[in-house]
Amino acid sequence: MKITGIDTFLMQVGARPTSEPGAKAAVYSDFRGGRNWLFIRILTDEGVYGVGEGSGWPRVVETAVKDYANLLIGEDPRDVDRLWYKLFNGSMGHGQLGTVGGGALSAIEMALWDIKGKVLGQPVWNLLGGAFRQKIPVYGHAKTPKQAHELMALGYKAVKVSFTGAVDVDKVAAVRDAVGPDVDVMVDAHGPSWMTPADAIQVARALEPLDLLFFEDPVAPENLDAFRRVRDATSVPLAAGERVATIWGLRPLIEEELVDVVQPDTGRAGGITQMRKMAAMAEAHWIMMAPHSGSLGPVAEYAALHLMATIPNALMLERLEMDWPGRGTVITPAPVVVDGHIALPTAPGLGVDIVPAEIAKYPSERNVLELPADDGWAFETGTRDEAPYAQMRLKRRLKLRGR
């Protein structure tokens, strides 16, 4: 069996920008405008193909996938790990691998596992050592008590509240009161603008009475010293890791035990095998794994299900239940949440296929976020045009308590 080619399928999701030059998006989704999903198909000379998905900057990742294709054509797709290192080594001349390279490798490696499973007639999770569990717990996003109740009505037993720039402890408290003690609550601090360490510590301490499952990305992801300060100053469990690629990118968070939960992104962490290595590293430090899925499409979600089935320290999987109406139309079959879980796929390979005709209805237009029009949404008033990456919160008694 030999690889004969790679097809890419790039699409725009959610709010769509206007086509007028310089115009701003007409409607903003929860992600401040449109997102892109990139799916791929690796083709073989025996008619078997595998599907994958890469994130991290999909419009750029698509170019990287096409460049990597030159090293794959003619190779046996079943040599998953050897081919990963061939691609990884082949790109090192361009510098250290980031999430763009990680996104391309993730999509390719995912598709290679899909082919291998189909050839052997086994689901990917069975090729990775078998399953610890037959259903994977998921959590959803809730900005308000109403949204939290909607998720609970669908069987969700865990919800996450995002600050999205504006720190609002009272909003988290309202969701906690609405869901009661039997539902887990998480908080994503979400930058930019990122909080300073001192602000993050104050917020973390204010959140302590709410019994959070974890506090995600309290400070900028590259500021490990800040993570150390927050870690030492609060009892709230911390989580991070969605913006890194490969085991080397996640290593400091794990080895220094700066977090209680690691959150690699299935579409940009470097591949299923990389994420299993991350899980093993985390297991050795008593750290759980809850993969990021906040901007991913449904193929990477399937890959995450296979991964989560095979690791002992699986916590739960992020899922955007109220994401975009077309999510379930671009793949088949669409996963369904039952009693807060998604059943493990049992078909050979990943157990999912893309629907190119549906994907083609949503051509990609852009993939860079627009700054929100309301400068109080993510930045201190009057600083929007400065676009600060991190800043101290002013009016502290009001801002840090959400009043």
C-alpha positions as CSV (number, residue, x, y, z in Angstrom):
1,M,0.0,0.0,0.0
2,K,1.3,3.4,-1.0
3,I,0.2,7.0,-0.5
4,T,-0.8,8.6,-3.8
5,G,-1.9,12.1,-2.7
6,I,-3.5,14.4,-0.1
7,D,-6.7,16.4,-0.6
8,T,-7.5,19.4,1.6
9,F,-10.9,20.8,2.5
10,L,-10.9,24.3,4.0
11,M,-14.2,25.9,5.2
12,Q,-15.5,29.0,7.0
13,V,-17.6,28.4,10.2
14,G,-19.9,30.6,12.2
15,A,-20.1,34.4,11.6
16,R,-18.9,35.3,8.1
17,P,-17.2,38.6,7.2
18,T,-18.5,40.8,4.4
19,S,-16.6,40.6,1.1
20,E,-16.0,44.4,1.0
21,P,-12.4,45.4,1.4
22,G,-11.7,46.6,4.9
23,A,-15.2,45.8,6.1
24,K,-15.7,44.4,9.6
25,A,-17.7,41.2,10.2
26,A,-21.4,41.8,10.0
27,V,-22.1,39.4,12.9
28,Y,-19.8,38.2,15.6
29,S,-20.1,34.6,16.9
30,D,-18.8,33.6,20.3
31,F,-15.4,33.5,18.6
32,R,-15.5,37.2,17.5
33,G,-16.1,36.3,13.9
34,G,-15.6,33.4,11.6
35,R,-13.4,30.4,12.2
36,N,-11.9,28.0,9.8
37,W,-11.9,24.2,9.8
38,L,-9.4,22.2,7.7
39,F,-10.0,18.6,6.9
40,I,-7.8,16.4,4.8
41,R,-8.0,13.0,3.0
42,I,-4.9,10.9,2.5
43,L,-5.3,8.7,-0.6
44,T,-3.7,5.3,-1.3
45,D,-3.2,3.1,-4.4
46,E,-5.6,0.5,-2.9
47,G,-8.6,2.9,-2.7
48,V,-8.5,3.2,1.1
49,Y,-8.3,6.8,2.4
50,G,-8.0,8.4,5.8
51,V,-9.5,11.6,7.1
52,G,-7.9,14.1,9.5
53,E,-8.2,17.6,10.8
54,G,-5.6,20.3,11.6
55,S,-6.0,23.5,13.5
56,G,-3.7,26.2,14.9
57,W,-4.3,28.6,11.9
58,P,-6.1,26.4,9.3
59,R,-5.5,28.6,6.3
60,V,-1.8,28.4,6.9
61,V,-1.9,24.8,8.0
62,E,-3.4,23.9,4.7
63,T,-0.3,25.2,2.9
64,A,1.9,23.2,5.3
65,V,0.0,20.0,4.7
66,K,0.5,20.4,0.9
67,D,4.2,21.0,1.4
68,Y,4.5,17.9,3.6
69,A,2.7,15.9,0.9
70,N,6.0,15.8,-1.1
71,L,7.6,13.7,1.7
72,L,4.6,11.3,1.9
73,I,3.7,10.2,-1.7
74,G,5.0,6.7,-2.3
75,E,5.3,5.9,1.4
76,D,3.4,3.1,3.2
77,P,0.7,4.9,5.3
78,R,0.8,2.2,7.9
79,D,4.2,3.3,9.2
80,V,2.5,6.0,11.3
81,D,5.3,6.9,13.8
82,R,8.2,6.7,11.2
83,L,6.3,9.0,8.9
84,W,5.7,11.5,11.7
85,Y,9.4,11.7,12.4
86,K,10.2,12.0,8.7
87,L,7.9,15.0,8.4
88,F,9.0,16.5,11.7
89,N,12.7,16.2,10.8
90,G,12.0,17.5,7.3
91,S,10.6,20.8,8.6
92,M,13.2,21.5,11.3
93,G,15.2,23.7,8.9
94,H,12.4,26.2,9.2
95,G,12.8,26.6,12.9
96,Q,11.2,25.0,16.0
97,L,7.9,23.5,15.3
98,G,4.9,25.6,16.4
99,T,1.2,25.1,16.3
100,V,1.1,25.6,12.5
101,G,3.5,22.7,12.0
102,G,1.8,20.8,14.8
103,G,-1.6,21.4,13.1
104,A,-0.3,19.9,9.8
105,L,1.3,16.9,11.6
106,S,-1.9,16.4,13.6
107,A,-4.1,16.3,10.5
108,I,-1.7,13.9,8.6
109,E,-1.1,11.6,11.6
110,M,-4.8,11.4,12.3
111,A,-5.5,10.4,8.7
112,L,-2.7,7.8,8.8
113,W,-4.3,6.2,11.9
114,D,-7.6,6.2,10.1
115,I,-6.1,4.3,7.2
116,K,-4.4,1.8,9.5
117,G,-7.6,1.1,11.4
118,K,-9.6,0.6,8.2
119,V,-7.0,-1.8,6.7
120,L,-6.9,-3.9,9.9
121,G,-10.7,-3.6,10.5
122,Q,-10.3,-2.1,13.9
123,P,-11.2,1.2,15.6
124,V,-8.2,3.3,16.3
125,W,-8.7,3.0,20.1
126,N,-8.2,-0.7,19.8
127,L,-4.9,-0.3,18.0
128,L,-3.7,2.0,20.9
129,G,-4.0,-0.6,23.6
130,G,-7.8,-0.9,24.0
131,A,-10.3,1.1,26.0
132,F,-10.5,2.0,29.6
133,R,-14.1,3.3,29.0
134,Q,-16.8,2.9,26.5
135,K,-18.1,6.4,26.7
136,I,-16.3,9.7,27.1
137,P,-17.5,12.5,29.5
138,V,-17.9,15.9,28.0
139,Y,-18.4,19.5,29.3
140,G,-20.1,22.5,27.6
141,H,-19.8,26.2,27.7
142,A,-22.3,28.5,29.6
143,K,-22.2,32.2,29.9
144,T,-25.4,32.5,31.8
145,P,-27.5,30.3,34.2
146,K,-30.0,29.9,31.4
147,Q,-27.3,28.3,29.1
148,A,-26.1,26.1,31.9
149,H,-29.7,24.8,32.4
150,E,-30.0,24.1,28.7
151,L,-26.8,22.0,28.9
152,M,-28.1,20.2,32.0
153,A,-31.3,19.4,30.1
154,L,-29.1,17.6,27.5
155,G,-27.5,15.6,30.2
156,Y,-24.3,17.6,30.8
157,K,-22.8,17.4,34.2
158,A,-20.0,20.0,33.8
159,V,-20.0,23.5,32.4
160,K,-17.3,26.1,31.7
161,V,-17.7,29.9,32.1
162,S,-15.3,32.1,30.1
163,F,-14.3,35.6,31.1
164,T,-13.5,36.5,27.5
165,G,-11.6,39.5,28.6
166,A,-14.0,40.9,31.2
167,V,-13.3,39.4,34.6
168,D,-16.6,38.6,36.3
169,V,-16.5,36.5,39.4
170,D,-20.2,37.2,40.1
171,K,-21.1,35.6,36.7
172,V,-19.4,32.4,37.7
173,A,-21.1,32.5,41.1
174,A,-24.5,32.9,39.4
175,V,-23.8,29.8,37.2
176,R,-22.6,27.8,40.2
177,D,-25.8,28.7,42.1
178,A,-27.9,27.8,39.1
179,V,-26.4,24.3,38.6
180,G,-26.0,23.3,42.2
181,P,-23.4,21.1,43.8
182,D,-23.8,18.1,41.5
183,V,-22.5,19.8,38.4
184,D,-18.9,20.7,38.0
185,V,-18.0,24.3,37.0
186,M,-14.8,25.5,35.4
187,V,-13.5,29.0,34.4
188,D,-11.5,30.0,31.4
189,A,-9.7,33.3,32.0
190,H,-9.2,33.6,28.3
191,G,-6.9,36.4,26.9
192,P,-5.8,38.7,25.5
193,S,-5.7,40.9,27.2
194,W,-4.2,38.6,29.8
195,M,-4.3,39.3,33.5
196,T,-1.1,40.2,35.3
197,P,0.0,37.6,37.9
198,A,-1.3,39.8,40.8
199,D,-4.7,40.2,39.2
200,A,-4.9,36.5,38.4
201,I,-4.1,35.6,42.0
202,Q,-6.8,37.9,43.3
203,V,-9.3,36.4,41.0
204,A,-8.3,32.9,41.8
205,R,-8.7,33.6,45.5
206,A,-12.2,35.1,44.9
207,L,-13.1,31.9,43.0
208,E,-12.0,29.5,45.7
209,P,-15.4,29.4,47.5
210,L,-17.1,28.2,44.2
211,D,-15.4,24.8,44.2
212,L,-14.1,24.9,40.7
213,L,-13.0,21.8,38.8
214,F,-10.3,24.0,37.3
215,F,-9.2,27.6,36.5
216,E,-7.9,27.7,32.9
217,D,-5.2,29.9,31.5
218,P,-5.2,32.5,34.4
219,V,-2.1,34.2,32.8
220,A,-0.5,34.3,29.4
221,P,0.6,30.8,28.3
222,E,4.3,31.6,27.8
223,N,4.6,33.2,31.3
224,L,5.7,30.2,33.3
225,D,6.9,32.4,36.2
226,A,3.4,33.8,36.5
227,F,2.0,30.2,36.6
228,R,4.3,29.5,39.5
229,R,3.1,32.6,41.4
230,V,-0.5,31.7,40.9
231,R,0.1,28.1,41.7
232,D,1.6,29.0,45.0
233,A,-1.0,31.5,45.9
234,T,-4.3,29.6,45.5
235,S,-5.9,26.3,46.1
236,V,-8.0,26.4,42.9
237,P,-6.8,23.6,40.4
238,L,-5.1,25.1,37.4
239,A,-5.3,24.1,33.7
240,A,-3.5,25.1,30.5
241,G,-1.8,23.7,27.4
242,E,-4.1,24.3,24.4
243,R,-1.7,26.6,22.6
244,V,1.3,24.3,22.5
245,A,2.5,21.6,20.1
246,T,4.3,18.3,20.8
247,I,5.5,16.8,24.1
248,W,8.3,19.3,24.2
249,G,5.9,22.3,24.2
250,L,3.9,20.8,27.1
251,R,6.9,19.5,29.1
252,P,7.5,22.5,31.4
253,L,3.9,22.6,32.6
254,I,4.0,18.9,33.5
255,E,7.5,18.5,34.8
256,E,7.2,21.5,37.1
257,E,3.6,20.5,38.1
258,L,2.3,24.0,37.3
259,V,-1.1,22.7,36.5
260,D,-3.5,20.0,37.6
261,V,-5.0,19.5,34.1
262,V,-3.3,19.6,30.7
263,Q,-5.4,20.6,27.7
264,P,-3.6,19.9,24.4
265,D,-5.6,20.6,21.3
266,T,-6.3,17.5,19.3
267,G,-5.9,19.4,16.0
268,R,-2.6,21.1,16.8
269,A,-0.7,19.1,19.5
270,G,1.1,17.1,16.8
271,G,-1.1,14.0,16.6
272,I,-2.7,11.2,18.5
273,T,0.6,9.6,19.4
274,Q,2.0,12.9,20.7
275,M,-1.1,13.3,22.9
276,R,-0.7,9.8,24.3
277,K,2.9,10.7,25.2
278,M,1.7,13.9,26.9
279,A,-0.9,11.8,28.8
280,A,1.8,9.4,30.0
281,M,4.0,12.3,31.1
282,A,1.1,13.8,32.9
283,E,0.2,10.5,34.6
284,A,3.6,10.3,36.1
285,H,2.9,13.6,37.8
286,W,-0.7,12.9,38.9
287,I,-2.0,15.3,36.3
288,M,-5.3,14.8,34.4
289,M,-5.9,15.4,30.7
290,A,-8.9,17.3,29.3
291,P,-8.2,18.1,25.6
292,H,-9.1,21.5,24.2
293,S,-11.8,21.5,21.5
294,G,-12.9,25.1,21.6
295,S,-12.3,26.0,17.9
296,L,-12.1,22.5,16.4
297,G,-14.3,20.7,13.9
298,P,-15.9,17.3,14.3
299,V,-13.1,15.1,12.8
300,A,-10.6,16.1,15.5
301,E,-13.4,15.6,18.1
302,Y,-13.6,12.0,16.9
303,A,-9.8,11.6,17.2
304,A,-10.1,12.9,20.8
305,L,-12.7,10.3,21.6
306,H,-10.3,7.5,20.6
307,L,-7.5,9.1,22.6
308,M,-9.6,9.6,25.7
309,A,-10.7,6.0,25.6
310,T,-7.1,4.8,25.9
311,I,-5.5,6.8,28.7
312,P,-6.0,6.3,32.4
313,N,-5.9,10.0,33.4
314,A,-8.7,11.2,31.1
315,L,-10.8,13.8,32.8
316,M,-13.3,15.0,30.2
317,L,-13.5,16.4,26.7
318,E,-14.5,20.0,25.8
319,R,-17.5,20.2,23.4
320,L,-19.3,23.1,21.9
321,E,-22.8,21.7,21.9
322,M,-24.4,25.0,20.8
323,D,-21.7,25.8,18.3
324,W,-22.8,26.2,14.7
325,P,-25.9,24.6,13.1
326,G,-24.0,23.0,10.2
327,R,-21.5,21.1,12.4
328,G,-23.3,17.8,12.1
329,T,-23.8,18.1,8.3
330,V,-20.1,18.2,7.2
331,I,-19.3,14.8,8.7
332,T,-21.1,11.5,9.1
333,P,-22.1,10.2,11.5
334,A,-22.5,13.1,13.9
335,P,-21.7,12.3,17.6
336,V,-24.5,12.6,20.1
337,V,-24.3,13.5,23.8
338,V,-26.3,11.2,26.0
339,D,-26.2,11.6,29.8
340,G,-23.1,13.8,29.6
341,H,-21.1,11.4,27.5
342,I,-20.4,10.5,23.9
343,A,-20.2,6.8,23.1
344,L,-17.0,5.4,21.8
345,P,-16.9,4.9,18.0
346,T,-16.8,1.2,17.0
347,A,-16.3,1.4,13.2
348,P,-12.8,0.7,11.7
349,G,-10.5,3.7,11.8
350,L,-11.7,6.9,13.3
351,G,-15.3,5.9,12.5
352,V,-16.1,9.2,10.7
353,D,-16.0,10.6,7.2
354,I,-16.3,14.1,5.8
355,V,-19.0,15.3,3.4
356,P,-17.2,17.3,0.7
357,A,-20.4,18.7,-0.9
358,E,-21.4,20.2,2.4
359,I,-18.0,21.6,3.2
360,A,-17.9,23.3,-0.2
361,K,-20.9,25.4,0.7
362,Y,-18.8,27.4,3.2
363,P,-15.6,28.7,1.4
364,S,-12.9,30.1,3.6
365,E,-12.7,33.9,3.6
366,R,-10.4,34.7,6.5
367,N,-9.0,33.3,9.7
368,V,-7.7,36.2,11.8
369,L,-9.8,37.5,14.6
370,E,-11.2,41.0,14.5
371,L,-10.7,43.1,17.6
372,P,-14.1,43.5,19.3
373,A,-15.8,46.9,18.7
374,D,-16.5,47.2,22.5
375,D,-13.2,48.0,24.0
376,G,-14.5,47.1,27.5
377,W,-15.1,43.5,26.2
378,A,-11.5,42.5,26.3
379,F,-9.4,45.6,27.1
380,E,-9.5,48.3,29.7
381,T,-11.7,51.2,28.5
382,G,-9.8,53.4,26.0
383,T,-7.1,50.9,25.2
384,R,-8.7,48.9,22.4
385,D,-6.6,50.5,19.6
386,E,-3.5,49.9,21.6
387,A,-4.3,46.1,21.5
388,P,-2.3,45.3,24.7
389,Y,-1.4,41.6,25.1
390,A,-1.5,41.9,28.9
391,Q,-2.6,44.6,31.2
392,M,-3.5,45.4,34.8
393,R,-7.3,45.7,35.5
394,L,-8.3,49.1,36.7
395,K,-11.2,50.0,39.0
396,R,-10.2,46.9,40.8
397,R,-12.9,46.6,43.4
398,L,-15.5,46.7,40.6
399,K,-13.7,44.8,37.8
400,L,-12.2,41.9,39.7
401,R,-15.5,41.2,41.4
402,G,-17.6,41.7,38.3
403,R,-19.6,44.7,39.6
